[in-house]
Amino acid sequence: MLRTTLDRLRRVRIPRWVWLALLFLCACGAGLAVGAWRNLCADCPSIAQIYTYEPQQTSKIYARDSTLVSEIGLERRTPVALGSLPPHVPQAFIAIEDRRFYTHGGLDWKGIARAGLEVLRTRSLSGAGGSTITQQLARNMFTERIGFEKRVVRKLKEWQVALALEEAYSKDQIIEAYMNQIGYAHGWYGLQTASRNYFGKNAIDMNPAEAALLAAIANLPEVYSPLNDPDAATGRRNLVLDLMAQEGYLTDEEAVRWKQEPVPLERARSVTVQAPYFVEWVRKILDDRFGNKLYTAGLKVYTTLDLDMQEAAREAMEAGWARIEERAGFEHATFQEFSEEKDTFNITEIPYVQGMFIAADPQTGHVRAMIGGRDYVHSKFNRATDARRQAGSSFKPLVYAAALESGIPASEIIVDGPVVVEQADGTLWKPSNFDEDFKGPITIRRGLRESVNMVAIKLGMMVGLESVAQISRHLGIRTEVEPYESSAIGAAEVIPLQMLEAYSTFATLGTRVRPFPILKVENVDGDVLWEPRPETTSVLDSLVARLTVSLLEDVVAQGTGYTGIRLLAGLPTEVPAAGKTGTTNEGRDVWFFGFTPNLTAAVWFGMDMPEPIAPRATGGGLASPVWGEFMRRVYFGDGDEGEDSFPLLTIPEPWPIPDGLITRRVDSSTGLVASRWCPAGDAYDELYLPGTEPTEFCDPARLRTTTTRR
């Protein structure tokens, strides 16, 4: 019967128009199919776009010696060339992800067929695999265009981009791009960044076990990250090693041996940022200037950071914190006690002693080292750049500079005696000295050397408190200094970085230079985008500045800074140094600001919520030794006999006495020209602005009745 039916069909004559209609319909169908295929990915990247595609890259922060310090970006990625990698690295990815990578044209039809059968079996797209490395690269490069959702349309788009990639790139370029594009969990993108964070080494140094682990993580990063699930990571890593052996990339014995390697359980310590507060300060500056480009364009940022000085600062500060916590009467929680608590990451208040340190080149403003707090994980608040604290006696040099500028000489006699000032509310302000006694008539040089409060207050009143506020602004203090008597002894709140700027102005003999952390910024091609120049302004007469330096040299040579710097820290006298201690009421803040001709540094300790640090806490006892230890390391090395014991700076020549200053030998008890009628032991050489030097000779008998004491 079937044969009869077929014979009848053969005898039926189909009209030509029917054949033409069928041909037309087939052509239309083919045209529609081709058009649909072409229009399916109208929003996908073209070949030209693929050629010019540049992945998001982190901006790199380099120290002044070009050492990589940190990376900033939405996707932390540092590309690495395939040719620099050992063969087992790409082999691990090929073994687990796409073993026919070098033989297919972008689509693995065997894999696609297998995935299709799986879809028919499960009636679900969720388990459909079959993606080649090229397809995965397409998906990662153009996520925003073709999406990640598991849909037929998305898969077809992915095929088109994969085929275009195969036309645009060689196989080696594709596998290199793939390894550099994909994420490896925890915000780490690309092979190099993943290797640095998981293993603490460069990708070119990875062994087969490490390469296999990264290839394992690539499949489902958050699932197979060993930091999230070590067992899952180990199992997947071992599967990769087995597949590498099956493909002939490893012997069976090598696979077994590499399986014995433990997986990392925590982020590699070697990638810990060495100067996190400095890096964050740089990030804020760059964010204001470059915006989102900072996080995606792979900028190269060369900074002023000196890693050796940063380490010297860290060690000196650690020793300072230890001294404070071991001090008799210290009652706060120690850093160690707090860190041992279970939850230290949701912190609203730091209960242990904090601190900050800054060092800068006074001539250029280049910041060499910065510590903005004791632990960046506990608190990201930068106390060096953002904290406002009372300066205490460290503010006094600004008062003295105003006095010297007004013509008051360093040998001026002021009576260290009680001061009583009526306040606006009718109350009486009765300040006291730290040691609560009075020394009587003394020179203002001695008043600064011994940090006598009454002398600073009276000097401020003599020169005018508005003049003190004005010179503060000129020297770099941009917080408000109100014209009150208490401002003369540091009641005003200041920002440490701005105070460092003021002290640097003394070090340069009158030129204010804004502290800054950036040398230049380049794009990925090495073109310079920004090369900031030092902001310099002449704000203080060089003769006045040199007189102020002379007073501050005395503080270190024989005043409140001597014991901590020259004795405890052991900074030799061949290093010319000047500076000032600072202590606020009840020892809530302790400071030391100091400088040499080629380096300025500042130290602060205190509680974030101001309260006494410890009984009798002072800047001379707690802050100045840290400054001295840092400077000793800078100029003499760390003191050990190892290879790391080398100076970081050459010891500079002392500040010269500029032409125009006058030297007179005077009597320290009267401020007059030394004579044979006054004790020889009280005579010393003083510097003067022309016209301010004394002309009368010391005569105790006559002075008892004629000298006016303020």
C-alpha positions in Angstrom: 0.0 0.0 0.0 2.8 2.4 0.9 4.4 1.7 -2.5 1.1 2.4 -4.3 0.9 5.8 -2.4 4.4 6.7 -3.4 3.8 5.8 -7.1 0.8 8.1 -7.1 2.7 11.0 -5.6 5.4 10.6 -8.3 2.7 10.9 -11.0 1.3 14.1 -9.4 2.6 17.2 -11.3 3.4 20.1 -9.0 2.9 23.4 -10.7 6.0 25.7 -11.1 4.5 28.5 -9.0 4.3 26.2 -6.1 8.1 25.5 -6.4 8.7 29.2 -6.8 6.6 29.9 -3.7 8.5 27.3 -1.7 11.8 28.7 -2.9 10.7 32.2 -1.9 9.6 31.1 1.5 12.9 29.3 2.1 14.9 32.4 1.0 12.8 34.6 3.3 13.3 32.2 6.1 17.0 32.1 5.6 17.1 35.9 5.3 15.1 36.3 8.4 17.4 33.8 10.2 20.5 35.6 9.0 19.0 39.0 9.9 17.9 37.8 13.3 21.4 36.4 13.9 23.0 39.7 12.9 20.5 41.8 14.8 20.5 39.5 17.8 23.7 41.2 19.1 23.2 44.7 17.8 24.3 46.0 21.2 27.3 43.6 21.4 30.8 44.9 20.8 32.1 45.1 17.3 35.5 43.7 16.2 36.9 47.2 16.4 35.7 47.6 19.9 37.1 44.2 20.9 40.5 45.3 19.5 40.5 48.5 21.5 38.9 47.1 24.6 40.7 48.0 27.8 39.7 46.3 31.1 39.2 48.2 34.3 42.5 48.5 36.1 43.4 49.6 39.6 45.4 52.7 40.0 48.8 51.8 41.5 50.3 53.8 44.4 54.1 53.8 44.4 56.6 55.0 47.0 59.3 57.5 46.0 61.6 54.6 45.1 58.9 53.2 42.7 58.0 50.3 45.1 54.3 49.3 44.7 52.6 50.2 48.0 48.9 49.8 47.2 46.2 49.6 44.6 43.0 51.6 44.4 40.1 50.5 42.2 36.6 49.0 41.9 38.2 45.8 40.5 41.7 45.1 41.9 43.5 43.9 38.8 47.1 44.0 37.6 47.6 42.4 34.1 50.4 39.9 33.7 51.8 38.7 30.3 51.3 35.0 29.4 54.9 34.7 28.2 56.1 35.5 31.7 54.1 32.7 33.4 55.3 29.1 33.9 53.4 26.7 31.6 51.5 25.0 34.4 49.5 28.2 35.0 47.5 28.4 31.8 47.5 24.6 31.7 45.6 24.5 35.0 42.8 26.7 33.5 42.6 24.7 30.3 42.5 21.4 32.1 39.4 22.3 34.2 37.7 24.8 32.0 38.3 24.0 28.3 40.6 21.1 27.4 39.9 21.5 23.7 40.7 25.3 23.8 43.5 25.2 21.2 41.5 23.2 18.7 38.0 24.8 18.6 37.1 28.0 16.9 35.5 29.6 19.9 32.6 27.2 20.3 33.0 23.6 21.5 30.3 21.8 19.6 30.9 18.6 21.6 30.4 20.5 24.8 27.4 22.3 23.4 25.8 19.0 22.4 26.4 17.5 25.8 24.9 20.7 27.4 21.9 20.4 25.1 21.2 16.8 26.1 21.5 17.9 29.8 18.9 20.6 29.2 16.5 18.1 27.6 17.0 15.7 30.4 16.5 18.2 33.2 14.2 20.6 31.3 16.2 23.4 32.9 18.9 25.8 31.7 20.4 26.1 35.2 22.7 23.2 34.7 23.7 23.9 31.1 27.4 24.3 30.8 29.5 23.9 27.7 31.1 27.4 27.8 34.6 27.6 26.4 37.2 29.9 27.8 36.5 32.2 24.9 32.8 32.4 25.8 33.7 33.0 29.4 36.0 35.8 28.4 33.2 37.3 26.3 30.9 37.1 29.2 33.4 38.8 31.6 34.5 41.5 29.2 31.0 42.7 28.2 28.8 41.8 31.1 26.9 45.0 30.9 25.9 44.3 27.3 25.2 40.6 27.2 24.4 40.0 30.8 25.0 37.0 33.1 21.4 35.5 33.2 21.2 32.0 31.8 18.9 32.5 28.8 18.9 31.3 25.2 19.3 34.8 23.9 22.1 35.5 26.2 23.9 32.3 25.2 23.5 33.2 21.5 24.9 36.7 22.1 27.8 35.1 24.0 28.4 32.8 21.0 28.6 35.8 18.6 31.1 37.7 20.8 33.1 34.5 21.3 33.4 34.1 17.5 34.3 37.7 17.1 37.0 37.3 19.8 38.5 34.3 17.9 38.7 36.5 14.8 40.3 39.4 16.7 42.8 37.6 18.9 45.1 34.6 18.9 44.5 31.8 21.3 47.4 32.9 23.5 45.9 36.4 23.7 42.5 35.0 24.6 43.8 32.8 27.5 46.0 35.7 28.7 43.0 38.1 28.7 40.8 35.5 30.4 43.2 34.9 33.3 43.6 38.7 33.7 39.9 39.5 33.6 38.1 37.1 35.8 37.4 37.5 39.5 38.9 35.3 42.2 36.6 36.4 45.1 37.1 39.2 47.7 37.2 41.9 45.0 40.5 40.5 43.6 40.5 40.5 39.8 43.1 39.0 37.5 45.8 36.5 38.1 48.5 38.8 39.6 46.2 40.4 42.2 44.8 37.0 43.2 48.3 35.5 43.5 49.5 38.4 45.6 46.5 38.2 48.0 46.2 34.5 48.3 49.9 33.5 48.3 51.9 36.7 48.9 53.9 36.2 45.7 53.8 37.3 42.0 51.9 35.1 39.5 55.1 34.2 37.7 56.3 32.5 40.9 53.2 30.2 41.4 53.8 26.5 41.7 51.3 24.0 40.1 49.3 23.6 43.4 48.7 27.4 43.5 47.9 27.6 39.8 45.4 24.8 40.2 43.8 26.5 43.2 43.2 29.7 41.2 41.8 27.7 38.3 39.5 26.0 40.8 38.4 29.3 42.3 37.6 30.8 38.9 34.6 28.5 38.5 32.6 29.8 41.5 34.9 32.3 43.3 32.9 32.8 46.5 32.2 29.0 46.8 35.7 27.8 46.1 37.7 30.5 47.9 39.8 28.8 50.6 39.2 31.8 52.8 35.5 31.0 52.7 35.6 27.2 52.5 39.0 25.4 52.8 37.5 22.0 52.2 35.6 22.9 49.1 38.7 24.7 47.8 41.0 21.8 48.5 38.6 19.3 46.8 38.3 21.4 43.7 42.0 22.2 43.6 42.8 18.4 43.7 40.3 17.8 40.9 42.2 20.3 38.8 45.5 18.6 39.5 44.0 15.2 38.5 42.8 16.7 35.2 46.2 18.2 34.6 47.7 14.8 35.0 45.1 13.3 32.6 46.0 15.9 30.0 49.7 15.1 30.4 50.6 18.5 32.0 51.8 16.7 35.2 52.8 13.2 36.0 50.6 11.2 38.4 53.4 11.4 41.0 53.6 15.2 40.6 49.8 15.5 41.0 49.9 13.5 44.2 52.8 15.5 45.6 51.1 18.9 44.8 47.9 17.7 46.5 49.8 17.7 49.8 50.2 21.5 49.6 47.9 23.3 52.1 45.6 26.0 50.8 45.9 29.5 52.3 43.4 30.2 55.2 43.9 33.9 55.4 45.0 36.8 53.2 48.8 36.9 52.6 50.4 39.2 55.1 52.9 40.5 52.6 50.2 42.5 50.9 49.3 44.4 54.0 49.5 48.1 53.1 52.6 49.6 54.8 51.2 53.1 55.2 47.4 52.8 55.0 46.7 56.3 56.4 49.0 57.8 53.9 47.4 55.8 51.0 43.9 56.9 52.0 45.1 60.5 52.2 46.4 60.2 48.6 43.2 58.5 47.5 41.1 61.4 48.7 43.2 63.9 46.9 43.1 61.9 43.7 39.4 61.3 44.0 38.8 65.0 44.1 40.9 65.5 40.9 40.2 62.5 38.8 36.9 61.1 40.1 35.9 57.6 38.8 38.9 57.5 36.5 41.0 56.8 39.6 39.2 53.5 40.2 39.1 52.2 36.6 41.8 53.7 34.4 44.9 52.1 35.9 46.7 55.4 36.9 50.2 55.2 38.1 50.7 57.4 41.2 54.2 58.2 42.3 54.2 59.5 45.9 56.7 61.1 48.3 56.5 58.1 50.7 59.8 56.8 52.0 59.2 53.2 53.0 62.4 53.1 55.2 61.3 56.2 57.0 57.8 54.8 57.4 59.3 51.7 59.0 61.5 53.8 61.3 58.4 55.9 62.3 56.4 52.7 63.0 59.1 51.2 65.2 59.6 54.4 67.1 55.8 54.8 67.7 55.4 51.2 68.7 58.2 51.7 71.3 56.4 54.9 72.4 53.1 53.1 72.9 54.7 50.4 74.8 56.4 52.9 77.2 53.0 54.6 77.8 51.2 51.3 78.6 54.0 50.2 80.9 53.9 53.5 82.8 53.1 53.4 86.5 49.5 54.5 87.0 48.3 53.7 83.4 44.7 52.6 83.7 43.4 52.4 80.2 42.9 49.2 78.2 46.1 48.2 76.4 46.1 47.7 72.6 46.9 44.0 73.2 43.9 43.5 75.5 41.5 45.2 73.1 42.8 43.3 70.1 42.3 39.9 71.8 38.6 40.6 72.1 36.4 38.6 69.7 34.7 41.5 67.8 37.0 44.4 67.1 35.6 45.3 63.7 32.4 47.1 64.7 34.0 49.7 66.9 32.5 53.0 67.8 35.1 54.1 70.4 38.8 53.2 70.8 39.6 52.6 74.4 43.4 52.4 74.1 46.0 55.1 73.6 46.1 56.5 70.1 48.9 58.4 68.3 50.1 59.9 65.1 53.3 60.7 63.4 54.3 62.8 60.3 57.6 63.4 58.7 58.3 65.8 55.8 61.0 67.5 53.9 60.6 71.1 54.9 62.2 72.4 51.7 59.8 70.6 49.3 56.8 69.7 51.5 57.2 66.1 50.5 55.7 63.9 53.2 58.1 61.0 53.9 56.2 59.1 56.5 52.7 59.2 58.1 51.0 57.2 60.8 47.4 58.4 61.3 46.5 56.0 64.1 47.5 52.8 65.9 45.6 50.3 63.8 43.9 51.1 60.5 41.5 48.1 60.8 40.2 49.4 64.2 39.9 53.0 63.0 40.4 54.6 59.6 40.2 58.1 61.1 43.5 59.9 60.2 44.6 61.8 63.2 47.5 63.3 61.3 45.4 65.1 58.7 42.0 65.4 60.3 42.1 65.5 64.1 41.6 68.7 65.9 43.4 68.7 69.3 44.7 71.4 71.6 48.3 72.1 70.9 49.4 72.9 74.4 52.9 74.3 74.7 53.8 73.3 71.2 51.9 76.4 70.1 54.2 78.7 72.0 56.9 79.1 69.3 54.3 80.9 67.2 53.8 83.4 70.0 57.5 83.9 70.3 57.9 84.4 66.6 55.3 87.2 66.7 57.2 88.8 69.6 60.5 88.6 67.9 59.0 90.0 64.7 57.7 92.9 66.7 61.2 93.7 68.0 61.1 92.1 71.4 64.6 90.4 71.9 65.2 86.9 73.1 66.9 88.4 76.2 63.8 90.4 77.2 63.1 89.9 80.9 59.5 88.9 81.9 58.4 88.1 85.4 57.2 84.6 85.8 54.4 85.3 88.2 50.6 84.9 88.6 48.3 86.0 85.8 44.6 86.8 86.5 42.3 87.6 83.6 38.6 88.5 84.0 36.5 86.6 81.6 33.4 87.9 79.7 31.1 86.0 82.1 32.8 87.7 85.1 34.8 84.6 86.2 38.6 84.9 86.7 41.0 82.8 84.7 44.0 81.9 86.8 46.4 79.8 84.8 49.4 78.0 86.3 52.7 76.5 85.2 53.2 72.8 84.9 55.2 72.6 88.0 52.9 75.1 89.8 55.7 77.4 91.0 57.1 80.7 89.8 60.6 81.6 88.8 60.5 85.3 89.0 62.2 87.5 86.3 63.6 85.4 83.5 64.5 85.9 79.8 62.0 84.8 77.2 64.6 82.5 75.9 64.5 80.6 79.2 60.8 80.9 79.3 60.5 78.9 76.0 63.3 76.5 76.9 61.6 75.6 80.2 58.0 76.0 78.7 56.9 78.5 81.3 53.2 79.3 80.8 53.2 82.7 82.5 55.9 84.0 80.2 54.1 82.9 77.0 50.8 84.5 78.2 52.4 87.8 79.1 54.4 87.8 75.9 51.2 87.2 73.9 49.5 90.1 75.7 52.5 92.3 75.1 52.6 91.7 71.3 48.9 91.6 71.0 46.8 88.4 70.7 45.4 89.4 67.3 49.0 89.5 66.1 49.5 85.9 67.4 46.4 84.8 65.5 47.6 86.5 62.4 51.1 85.0 62.4 49.5 81.6 63.0 47.5 82.0 59.8 50.6 83.1 57.9 52.6 80.1 59.1 49.9 77.6 57.9 47.4 77.2 60.8 44.0 77.2 59.0 41.9 76.3 62.1 40.6 79.3 64.1 43.0 80.7 66.7 40.9 83.1 68.8 42.6 86.2 70.3 42.3 85.0 73.8 45.0 84.8 76.5 44.6 81.1 76.7 45.5 80.7 73.0 49.1 81.8 73.9 49.6 78.5 75.7 47.9 76.3 73.1 44.2 76.2 74.1 43.2 76.5 70.4 42.5 73.3 68.5 44.9 72.6 65.7 45.4 70.0 63.0 48.8 68.2 63.3 49.6 68.5 59.6 49.1 72.2 59.7 51.3 72.6 62.8 54.0 70.6 60.9 53.7 73.2 58.1 54.3 76.0 60.6 57.4 74.3 62.1 58.7 73.6 58.6 58.5 77.3 58.0 61.0 77.8 60.8 63.2 75.1 59.4 63.3 76.9 56.0 64.0 80.2 57.7 60.7 81.8 56.6 59.4 80.0 53.5 56.1 78.1 54.1 55.7 75.0 52.0 52.4 73.1 52.0 53.0 69.4 52.9 51.9 67.2 50.0 52.1 63.4 49.2 52.1 63.2 45.4 55.0 63.6 42.9 53.2 62.8 39.7 50.4 60.8 38.1 50.7 59.0 34.9 48.1 57.1 32.7 48.7 53.5 31.7 50.8 54.6 28.7 53.1 56.6 30.9 51.9 60.1 29.9 52.1 62.5 32.8 48.6 63.7 33.8 49.5 65.7 36.8 52.8 66.8 38.3 52.1 69.1 41.3 54.7 71.7 42.2 55.4 72.6 45.9 53.2 75.5 47.1 55.7 77.9 48.6 55.2 81.3 50.1 57.6 83.6 51.9 55.8 84.4 55.1 58.4 85.2 57.8 61.5 87.4 57.7 64.5 85.1 57.6 66.2 86.9 60.5 63.2 86.5 62.7 62.9 82.8 61.6 66.6 82.2 62.5 66.0 83.8 65.9 63.1 81.5 66.5 65.2 78.5 65.4 67.8 79.5 67.9 65.3 79.5 70.8 64.0 76.1 69.7 67.5 74.7 69.5 67.8 75.6 73.1 64.8 73.4 73.9 66.6 70.4 72.5 70.0 71.3 73.8 69.1 72.0 77.4 65.3 72.4 77.8 62.2 70.2 78.0 63.2 68.1 74.9 66.8 67.4 76.1 66.2 64.3 78.2 63.9 62.5 75.8 65.9 63.3 72.6 69.6 63.4 73.6 69.5 61.0 76.6 66.7 58.5 76.2 66.7 58.3 72.4 70.4 58.9 72.2 70.4 61.3 69.2 73.9 62.6 69.0 74.5 66.3 69.3 76.1 66.3 65.8 72.6 66.3 64.4 71.4 69.9 64.5 67.9 69.8 66.0 65.3 72.2 67.2 61.7 71.8 68.4 59.1 72.1 71.2 57.3 69.8 73.5 53.6 70.2 74.2 51.3 69.0 77.0 47.7 69.9 77.5 45.7 70.0 80.8 46.0 66.9 82.9 48.1 65.2 80.2 45.3 64.7 77.7 47.6 65.4 74.7 51.4 65.1 74.5 53.3 66.5 71.6 56.7 67.0 70.1 57.2 69.1 66.9 60.8 69.2 65.8 63.1 69.7 62.8 66.5 69.5 61.4 67.6 71.5 58.4 66.3 68.8 56.1 63.6 67.0 58.0 60.6 68.0 60.1 58.6 65.5 62.2 55.7 65.6 64.6 54.6 63.2 67.3 51.3 63.1 69.2 49.8 60.7 71.8 46.4 60.8 73.4 43.0 59.2 73.8 40.4 59.7 71.1 38.0 60.9 73.7 40.2 63.4 75.5 41.1 62.3 79.0 44.4 62.0 80.9 46.8 59.5 79.4 48.7 58.7 82.6 49.8 60.5 85.7 52.3 63.3 84.9 52.2 62.6 81.2 54.3 65.2 79.3 55.4 65.8 75.8 59.0 65.8 77.0 58.6 62.4 78.6 56.5 60.5 76.1 56.6 62.2 72.7 60.1 63.6 72.4 61.8 60.2 72.8 59.9 58.9 69.8 61.0 61.9 67.8 64.6 61.3 68.9 64.5 57.6 68.1 63.1 58.3 64.6 65.8 60.9 63.9 68.5 58.6 65.2 67.4 55.9 62.8 67.2 58.3 59.9 70.7 59.7 60.4 72.5 56.7 61.8 70.5 53.6 60.8 68.8 51.1 63.2 71.9 50.5 65.3 72.2 46.8 64.4 75.2 45.3 62.6 73.0 43.8 59.9 72.7 44.9 56.3 69.7 47.1 57.2 71.8 49.3 59.4 72.3 52.3 57.2 71.5 56.0 57.4 68.6 57.3 55.4 69.7 60.9 55.2 73.0 62.7 55.4 73.5 64.8 58.6 73.0 68.4 57.5 75.1 71.4 58.3 73.6 73.6 61.1 71.6 76.6 60.2 73.9 79.4 59.4 73.8 82.7 61.2 72.6 85.0 58.4 74.1 88.4 57.7 72.2 91.1 59.5 71.9 89.4 62.9 73.9 90.8 65.7 75.6 88.8 68.4 76.1 90.2 71.9 77.3 88.5 75.1 74.6 89.2 77.7 73.7 88.4 81.2 71.0 85.8 81.5 69.5 87.2 84.8 69.1 90.8 83.5 69.1 90.6 79.8 71.8 93.4 79.6 75.3 93.3 78.2 77.5 91.1 80.3 80.0 92.9 82.5 82.5 92.2 85.2 80.0 93.2 87.8 77.7 90.2 87.1 78.5 86.5 87.5 80.5 85.1 84.6 78.5 81.9 84.8 75.3 83.9 83.8 76.9 85.2 80.6 75.9 83.8 77.2 75.9 84.8 73.5 72.5 86.1 72.2 71.3 86.9 68.7 69.5 90.2 67.9 67.8 92.0 65.1 69.6 95.2 64.5 68.4 97.9 66.9 67.0 95.5 69.5 70.3 94.6 71.1 70.9 95.9 74.7 73.3 98.8 75.2 73.4 99.0 79.0 75.9 97.0 81.0 74.8 94.6 83.7 75.1 96.4 87.1 73.2 94.6 89.9 73.4 97.5 92.3 71.8 100.0 89.8 69.3 97.5 88.4 67.7 96.9 91.8 66.2 100.4 91.7 65.9 101.2 88.0 64.9 98.0 86.1 61.2 97.6 85.3 59.8 94.1 85.7 56.8 93.1 83.7 
